[in-house]
């Protein structure tokens, strides 16, 4: 495999060549970046690793990028302040009016490569003689693999970046696109290396006591991501060789008996921090040696917008983005057999259920006439008052709830699909895995496993987790499901006094619906201008 030693500088310029290398003039009291890494001791190495985690959690896994993916699928609406509120171009994404300069495509590209840069510098430059360095490098190896996996999901054939560039070889700064199979094999190899080297948690529910902190990556988290990456690629590109590589990593996680399912009502809440369902999460604990999640405002983006709906006393007000679509609410209602099941009530609420909740003194429960409201409202992912970081003022972004990136419920569904597609679920373990998720939702177990049952369960369980858009792509369902995306919008008219009657009316939207070019995101214009060897994706 041809190795590319380029680190993409992007518009951010996140890797700056020091003044010494540019001017050959040493500066007093200044240590250039490379020297800082090559002379690092134990304290500095831990600081560099903390910086990688901070960037991975707060930038690479930006909640707004996930929200953009969600509103491009069929189960979330952009929301916010209405059609004029195009914060982070969520409305543009929802309407399928993106360009190569749109915020999500530009920021995803920059953020994934920025983290790869930090990982590569750490792996290449920090001395291997530093005590404990191997585990730290294994963690960085895992994170750059996840970054590259995401780049492949978004862009298809982005340049594979394995090392820092050589300033004396200018062409290394201008790599061509890398074949996607070459890249996914590299991703799977790196994830396997991490899984083989990293420790496992000591027992079920013992994430908080994991050596070095519960937010650090473990053996089984790396295995789960490996299985996820292989399953995604194998189904997206109809590659049976890669697809077959998904089963064993996922089976190992399931058979470890180290993870389980929790009450769905606590998912995303402080009470779920380091629970047995989370395989990988962003710590909110201050002083545990890892960056906290308090630079994130995921909850604020999603929490009820006051001019849209009066928040109940239990919830802070926010910006109101990413609520459930009517299509999702109706699907979930039918799938769960009503609106009173544990998963339905934990994920979303009906208008009537919201009206039943108490509001602050002097406030009136209800909703105003507002575009994009659907009579269904998110419940998971809100900024709950009792979860606020102690001492945070009312309305502050800070939440004590950890941000999770991978749940055991997803692992079970990944395993069910891998088993079904690779070996027809010959031993029935895939069906058992799927039924564990159904039983947690108080649904009857299924007698047989089908691809459609897997699709339904993934749609119900993984709502608002950034997976639906990629699922529709890889299953080949996107053209039909998203054909009319954004062409119509709904306006909600609130209830009459003393009743729960409301009205929803359709209006013409600005959306253009699905186009096949959306099978891949566009490479940003700035990157194409800077790198003549980078080729744009079809249709852009």
Secondary structure, DSSP 8 states (H G I E B T S, - for coil): ---------TTTT-S---HHHHH----TT---HHHHHHT--HHHHHHHHHHHHHHIIIIIT-HHHHHHHHHHSSSB--BTT-TT--GGGHHHHHTT---TT-HHHHHHHHHHHHHHHHHHHHHHHS-TTSTTHHHHHHHHHHHHHHHHHHHHHHHSS-----S---TT-GGGGS-----HHHHHHHHHHHHHHHHHHS---SSTT-GGGSTT-TTS--HHHHHHHHHHHHHHHHHHTT-HHHHHTHHHHHHHHHHTT------GGGTTSGGGTT-TTEEEEE---TTSSS--STT--HHHHHS--TTTB---TTB-----BS-B-HHHHHHHHHHHTSS-SHHHHHHEEEHHHHHTS---TT----B--EET--SEEE-TT--BGGGB-TT--TT-S-BSS-EEEEEHHHHHHHHHHHHHHHHSSTTSHHHHHHHHHHHHTT----SS--HHHHHHHHHHHTTTTT-HHHHHHHHT-HHHHTTTTTTEEEEEE---TTS---EEEEEE-------GGGGS----HHHHHH-TT----TT-
